Amino acid sequence: MQIKPPRMTKDMVTHGLFTLARSATKMRAPHSRGKEANMRAFFCNPEGQLRNGVWIVIFLVLFVASRFVYHPVSQAIQHLNFDAAWLQPLPFIFALLVTWACVRLRRQRLSSVGFEMDRRWAKEVGVGVGIGTAAMLAIAALIVATGGAQLSLDPARSLAALGSAAWVFACVALFEETLFRGFVFQRMVDGAGIWIAQISLALLFAIAHWDNPGMEPTTQVLAMIDTALGAILLGLAYLRTRSLALPIGIHFGWNWAQGALLGFDVSGFAQAGWLHAEILDKPQWVTGGKFGPEASMFAVIVDLITVALLWRWRGTRARS
């Protein structure tokens, strides 16, 4: 007796395909879920937030992309015959915009990076200017005392020149501190720890000054050591205050006193000052040569002392 097979209806076929697909999905799920979990763990921390390394990459991508806008804007300003002073804040403005974009993506305020513009911020800038100025005066005093330089009043000195130099050095300090002690440095501190962040950014800061004018073989080693130490000092100034105010102030005071006040070259760039610094016939490791006092052994000594003092200082109350 032959049994007639049942008729296959549309509902039966649909049900069978659904069951087969569900079985296949169950068979693949452990592998797929594992792969997805690994990818998620690579990009996100256990709380489901993007890792600090990913945020650093995002910042760098945005910063590189901003260069394609920066150059046309800079050229447009020059073609409009604006004074060169208008170009000075442009690098800082673009670095700040990239920083702002990153903190907004993290649903934070710009103050979280260290730009909380309040009375305390202004006070820390002032203290930083004092520290940077005092450190450079100490370096210059040691160079002069050892016969490395002679200072005299510059006949062309003027208050206008002091103010113009203050504008330039303020823009430089704002840009470099935003770039080197801002978002990237802070993400690296959170993700890799203070020492890795300090050493990494100190090396990058030194490399960024590698091709500056006056970087001769006889001064290059000391200049790089001092630049790296300066980066550590500025990084420590941020870590002790969790604000960019103190490092910006130190950076500004150091450069302004060195160039606008004392008349030394600043990182290889000639600068007319209130005083005129005449470099005498002494070894370049004493005078710093054409690079300026930052390539002198005295700059390394003063930097080490300042770093030690900041290290012992407990810092101010962390901002909320």
Contacts in CASP RR format, 6 or more apart in sequence:
PFRMAT RR
TARGET T0000
AUTHOR 0000-0000-0000
METHOD contacts of the structure
MODEL  1
MQIKPPRMTKDMVTHGLFTLARSATKMRAPHSRGKEANMRAFFCNPEGQL
RNGVWIVIFLVLFVASRFVYHPVSQAIQHLNFDAAWLQPLPFIFALLVTW
ACVRLRRQRLSSVGFEMDRRWAKEVGVGVGIGTAAMLAIAALIVATGGAQ
LSLDPARSLAALGSAAWVFACVALFEETLFRGFVFQRMVDGAGIWIAQIS
LALLFAIAHWDNPGMEPTTQVLAMIDTALGAILLGLAYLRTRSLALPIGI
HFGWNWAQGALLGFDVSGFAQAGWLHAEILDKPQWVTGGKFGPEASMFAV
IVDLITVALLWRWRGTRARS
40 48 0 8 1.000
42 51 0 8 1.000
43 50 0 8 1.000
43 51 0 8 1.000
43 54 0 8 1.000
44 50 0 8 1.000
44 51 0 8 1.000
45 51 0 8 1.000
51 191 0 8 1.000
52 187 0 8 1.000
52 188 0 8 1.000
52 190 0 8 1.000
52 191 0 8 1.000
52 192 0 8 1.000
53 187 0 8 1.000
53 188 0 8 1.000
53 191 0 8 1.000
55 102 0 8 1.000
55 106 0 8 1.000
55 183 0 8 1.000
55 187 0 8 1.000
56 184 0 8 1.000
56 187 0 8 1.000
56 188 0 8 1.000
58 102 0 8 1.000
58 105 0 8 1.000
59 98 0 8 1.000
59 99 0 8 1.000
59 102 0 8 1.000
59 183 0 8 1.000
59 184 0 8 1.000
59 187 0 8 1.000
60 184 0 8 1.000
62 98 0 8 1.000
62 101 0 8 1.000
62 102 0 8 1.000
63 95 0 8 1.000
63 98 0 8 1.000
66 94 0 8 1.000
66 97 0 8 1.000
66 98 0 8 1.000
69 94 0 8 1.000
70 90 0 8 1.000
70 91 0 8 1.000
70 94 0 8 1.000
73 90 0 8 1.000
74 87 0 8 1.000
74 90 0 8 1.000
77 86 0 8 1.000
77 87 0 8 1.000
77 90 0 8 1.000
78 87 0 8 1.000
85 164 0 8 1.000
85 167 0 8 1.000
85 168 0 8 1.000
88 167 0 8 1.000
88 168 0 8 1.000
88 171 0 8 1.000
89 171 0 8 1.000
89 174 0 8 1.000
91 171 0 8 1.000
91 175 0 8 1.000
92 171 0 8 1.000
92 174 0 8 1.000
92 175 0 8 1.000
92 178 0 8 1.000
95 175 0 8 1.000
95 178 0 8 1.000
95 179 0 8 1.000
96 110 0 8 1.000
96 178 0 8 1.000
98 183 0 8 1.000
99 110 0 8 1.000
99 113 0 8 1.000
99 178 0 8 1.000
99 182 0 8 1.000
99 183 0 8 1.000
100 110 0 8 1.000
102 183 0 8 1.000
103 109 0 8 1.000
103 110 0 8 1.000
103 112 0 8 1.000
103 113 0 8 1.000
103 183 0 8 1.000
111 117 0 8 1.000
111 319 0 8 1.000
113 182 0 8 1.000
113 183 0 8 1.000
113 186 0 8 1.000
113 244 0 8 1.000
114 182 0 8 1.000
114 238 0 8 1.000
114 242 0 8 1.000
114 243 0 8 1.000
114 244 0 8 1.000
114 245 0 8 1.000
114 319 0 8 1.000
115 121 0 8 1.000
115 244 0 8 1.000
116 243 0 8 1.000
116 319 0 8 1.000
120 243 0 8 1.000
120 245 0 8 1.000
120 316 0 8 1.000
121 243 0 8 1.000
121 245 0 8 1.000
122 245 0 8 1.000
123 245 0 8 1.000
124 241 0 8 1.000
124 243 0 8 1.000
124 245 0 8 1.000
124 246 0 8 1.000
124 249 0 8 1.000
124 316 0 8 1.000
125 245 0 8 1.000
125 246 0 8 1.000
125 248 0 8 1.000
125 249 0 8 1.000
125 252 0 8 1.000
126 249 0 8 1.000
127 246 0 8 1.000
127 249 0 8 1.000
128 237 0 8 1.000
128 245 0 8 1.000
128 246 0 8 1.000
128 247 0 8 1.000
128 248 0 8 1.000
128 249 0 8 1.000
128 250 0 8 1.000
128 252 0 8 1.000
128 253 0 8 1.000
129 249 0 8 1.000
129 250 0 8 1.000
129 252 0 8 1.000
129 253 0 8 1.000
129 256 0 8 1.000
130 249 0 8 1.000
130 250 0 8 1.000
130 253 0 8 1.000
131 246 0 8 1.000
131 249 0 8 1.000
131 250 0 8 1.000
131 253 0 8 1.000
131 306 0 8 1.000
132 249 0 8 1.000
132 250 0 8 1.000
132 251 0 8 1.000
132 252 0 8 1.000
132 253 0 8 1.000
132 254 0 8 1.000
132 257 0 8 1.000
133 253 0 8 1.000
133 254 0 8 1.000
133 256 0 8 1.000
133 257 0 8 1.000
133 261 0 8 1.000
135 250 0 8 1.000
135 254 0 8 1.000
135 302 0 8 1.000
135 303 0 8 1.000
135 306 0 8 1.000
136 253 0 8 1.000
136 254 0 8 1.000
136 257 0 8 1.000
136 258 0 8 1.000
136 262 0 8 1.000
136 293 0 8 1.000
137 257 0 8 1.000
137 262 0 8 1.000
138 298 0 8 1.000
138 302 0 8 1.000
139 293 0 8 1.000
139 296 0 8 1.000
139 298 0 8 1.000
139 299 0 8 1.000
139 302 0 8 1.000
140 149 0 8 1.000
140 151 0 8 1.000
140 258 0 8 1.000
140 262 0 8 1.000
140 264 0 8 1.000
140 277 0 8 1.000
140 293 0 8 1.000
142 296 0 8 1.000
142 298 0 8 1.000
142 301 0 8 1.000
142 302 0 8 1.000
143 149 0 8 1.000
143 286 0 8 1.000
143 287 0 8 1.000
143 288 0 8 1.000
143 293 0 8 1.000
143 296 0 8 1.000
143 298 0 8 1.000
144 150 0 8 1.000
144 151 0 8 1.000
146 282 0 8 1.000
146 286 0 8 1.000
147 280 0 8 1.000
147 282 0 8 1.000
147 286 0 8 1.000
148 279 0 8 1.000
148 280 0 8 1.000
148 282 0 8 1.000
148 286 0 8 1.000
148 287 0 8 1.000
149 264 0 8 1.000
149 277 0 8 1.000
149 278 0 8 1.000
149 279 0 8 1.000
149 280 0 8 1.000
149 287 0 8 1.000
150 277 0 8 1.000
150 278 0 8 1.000
150 280 0 8 1.000
151 262 0 8 1.000
151 275 0 8 1.000
151 276 0 8 1.000
151 277 0 8 1.000
151 278 0 8 1.000
152 275 0 8 1.000
152 276 0 8 1.000
152 278 0 8 1.000
153 274 0 8 1.000
153 275 0 8 1.000
153 276 0 8 1.000
154 263 0 8 1.000
154 272 0 8 1.000
154 273 0 8 1.000
154 274 0 8 1.000
154 275 0 8 1.000
154 276 0 8 1.000
156 272 0 8 1.000
157 273 0 8 1.000
157 274 0 8 1.000
157 275 0 8 1.000
161 260 0 8 1.000
161 272 0 8 1.000
161 273 0 8 1.000
161 274 0 8 1.000
162 260 0 8 1.000
162 261 0 8 1.000
162 273 0 8 1.000
162 274 0 8 1.000
163 260 0 8 1.000
165 256 0 8 1.000
165 259 0 8 1.000
165 260 0 8 1.000
165 271 0 8 1.000
165 273 0 8 1.000
166 252 0 8 1.000
166 256 0 8 1.000
166 260 0 8 1.000
169 252 0 8 1.000
169 253 0 8 1.000
169 255 0 8 1.000
169 256 0 8 1.000
169 260 0 8 1.000
170 252 0 8 1.000
172 251 0 8 1.000
172 252 0 8 1.000
172 255 0 8 1.000
173 248 0 8 1.000
173 249 0 8 1.000
173 251 0 8 1.000
173 252 0 8 1.000
173 253 0 8 1.000
173 255 0 8 1.000
174 248 0 8 1.000
176 205 0 8 1.000
176 251 0 8 1.000
177 234 0 8 1.000
177 244 0 8 1.000
177 247 0 8 1.000
177 248 0 8 1.000
177 251 0 8 1.000
178 244 0 8 1.000
180 201 0 8 1.000
180 204 0 8 1.000
180 205 0 8 1.000
180 231 0 8 1.000
180 234 0 8 1.000
181 201 0 8 1.000
181 234 0 8 1.000
181 235 0 8 1.000
181 238 0 8 1.000
181 244 0 8 1.000
181 247 0 8 1.000
182 238 0 8 1.000
182 244 0 8 1.000
184 201 0 8 1.000
185 197 0 8 1.000
185 201 0 8 1.000
185 235 0 8 1.000
185 238 0 8 1.000
186 238 0 8 1.000
188 196 0 8 1.000
188 197 0 8 1.000
188 200 0 8 1.000
188 201 0 8 1.000
189 197 0 8 1.000
189 239 0 8 1.000
192 200 0 8 1.000
194 239 0 8 1.000
198 231 0 8 1.000
198 232 0 8 1.000
198 235 0 8 1.000
198 236 0 8 1.000
201 231 0 8 1.000
201 235 0 8 1.000
202 228 0 8 1.000
202 229 0 8 1.000
202 230 0 8 1.000
202 231 0 8 1.000
202 232 0 8 1.000
203 228 0 8 1.000
204 231 0 8 1.000
205 227 0 8 1.000
205 228 0 8 1.000
205 230 0 8 1.000
205 231 0 8 1.000
206 224 0 8 1.000
206 227 0 8 1.000
206 228 0 8 1.000
206 231 0 8 1.000
209 215 0 8 1.000
209 223 0 8 1.000
209 224 0 8 1.000
209 227 0 8 1.000
209 267 0 8 1.000
210 224 0 8 1.000
212 267 0 8 1.000
212 268 0 8 1.000
212 269 0 8 1.000
212 291 0 8 1.000
213 268 0 8 1.000
213 269 0 8 1.000
213 290 0 8 1.000
213 291 0 8 1.000
214 265 0 8 1.000
214 268 0 8 1.000
214 289 0 8 1.000
214 290 0 8 1.000
214 291 0 8 1.000
215 223 0 8 1.000
215 268 0 8 1.000
215 291 0 8 1.000
216 284 0 8 1.000
216 289 0 8 1.000
216 290 0 8 1.000
216 291 0 8 1.000
218 284 0 8 1.000
218 285 0 8 1.000
219 284 0 8 1.000
219 285 0 8 1.000
219 288 0 8 1.000
219 289 0 8 1.000
219 290 0 8 1.000
219 291 0 8 1.000
219 295 0 8 1.000
220 295 0 8 1.000
222 285 0 8 1.000
222 288 0 8 1.000
222 295 0 8 1.000
222 296 0 8 1.000
222 297 0 8 1.000
222 299 0 8 1.000
222 300 0 8 1.000
223 288 0 8 1.000
223 291 0 8 1.000
223 294 0 8 1.000
223 295 0 8 1.000
225 300 0 8 1.000
226 294 0 8 1.000
226 295 0 8 1.000
226 296 0 8 1.000
226 299 0 8 1.000
226 300 0 8 1.000
226 303 0 8 1.000
227 267 0 8 1.000
227 294 0 8 1.000
229 300 0 8 1.000
229 303 0 8 1.000
229 304 0 8 1.000
229 307 0 8 1.000
230 303 0 8 1.000
230 307 0 8 1.000
232 307 0 8 1.000
233 250 0 8 1.000
233 303 0 8 1.000
233 306 0 8 1.000
233 307 0 8 1.000
233 310 0 8 1.000
234 247 0 8 1.000
234 250 0 8 1.000
234 251 0 8 1.000
235 247 0 8 1.000
236 307 0 8 1.000
236 310 0 8 1.000
236 311 0 8 1.000
237 246 0 8 1.000
237 247 0 8 1.000
237 250 0 8 1.000
237 310 0 8 1.000
238 244 0 8 1.000
238 246 0 8 1.000
238 247 0 8 1.000
240 246 0 8 1.000
240 310 0 8 1.000
240 313 0 8 1.000
240 314 0 8 1.000
240 315 0 8 1.000
240 316 0 8 1.000
241 315 0 8 1.000
241 316 0 8 1.000
242 318 0 8 1.000
242 319 0 8 1.000
243 319 0 8 1.000
255 266 0 8 1.000
255 267 0 8 1.000
258 264 0 8 1.000
258 266 0 8 1.000
258 271 0 8 1.000
258 292 0 8 1.000
258 293 0 8 1.000
258 294 0 8 1.000
259 265 0 8 1.000
259 266 0 8 1.000
259 271 0 8 1.000
259 273 0 8 1.000
260 271 0 8 1.000
260 273 0 8 1.000
260 274 0 8 1.000
261 273 0 8 1.000
261 274 0 8 1.000
261 275 0 8 1.000
262 273 0 8 1.000
262 274 0 8 1.000
262 275 0 8 1.000
262 277 0 8 1.000
263 271 0 8 1.000
263 272 0 8 1.000
263 273 0 8 1.000
263 274 0 8 1.000
263 275 0 8 1.000
263 276 0 8 1.000
263 277 0 8 1.000
264 271 0 8 1.000
264 277 0 8 1.000
264 292 0 8 1.000
264 293 0 8 1.000
265 271 0 8 1.000
265 289 0 8 1.000
265 290 0 8 1.000
265 291 0 8 1.000
265 292 0 8 1.000
266 292 0 8 1.000
266 294 0 8 1.000
267 291 0 8 1.000
267 292 0 8 1.000
267 294 0 8 1.000
268 290 0 8 1.000
268 291 0 8 1.000
268 292 0 8 1.000
279 287 0 8 1.000
279 288 0 8 1.000
279 289 0 8 1.000
280 287 0 8 1.000
284 295 0 8 1.000
285 295 0 8 1.000
285 296 0 8 1.000
285 297 0 8 1.000
286 296 0 8 1.000
286 297 0 8 1.000
286 298 0 8 1.000
287 293 0 8 1.000
287 296 0 8 1.000
288 294 0 8 1.000
288 295 0 8 1.000
288 296 0 8 1.000
288 299 0 8 1.000
289 295 0 8 1.000
289 296 0 8 1.000
293 299 0 8 1.000
END
